[in-house]
Amino acid sequence: DIHAGADLEERKAIFGLLGDAYITVEGGPGVAEEARVAHARGATVLPLIRSGGASSGMFDFPPAALQKPEFASEAQWSLLTKTDAPV
C-alpha cells in the first residue's frame, strides 16, 4: 500500500497528480473527483464503463474520458463499455 496525505481529501489530490494513466472500476464521487483532476492535467483516464458508478459517467466523471481513446480499437472499447460483452 502507498500512503499519502493527512486525510482523504489530501490523498485524492496527491494520487490525482501522480500517474500518467488511470484505470477506473465502478466508484463513487471520490473516484470521479480523482478522474477529473487526472484528466484535467492530461493523464489518460480509462474507465471500465460496464462496471457502473463513476466509471459509467456518474458523479460528474469527466465526459471526455468516456470517449474511445485513439489507441483502443473498436473491439477493445466494446469490451469496456457493453455490459453483455464476454469477459
C-alpha positions, 0 to 999 in steps of 0.5 A: 500500500502507498500512503499519502496525505493527512486525510482523504481529501489530501490523498485524492489530490496527491494520487490525482497528480501522480500517474500518467494513466488511470484505470477506473472500476465502478466508484463513487464521487471520490473516484470521479473527483480523482478522474477529473483532476487526472484528466484535467492535467492530461493523464489518460483516464480509462474507465471500465464503463460496464462496471457502473458508478463513476466509471459509467459517467456518474458523479460528474466523471469527466465526459471526455474520458468516456470517449474511445481513446485513439489507441483502443480499437473498436473491439477493445472499447466494446469490451469496456463499455457493453455490459453483455460483452464476454469477459 
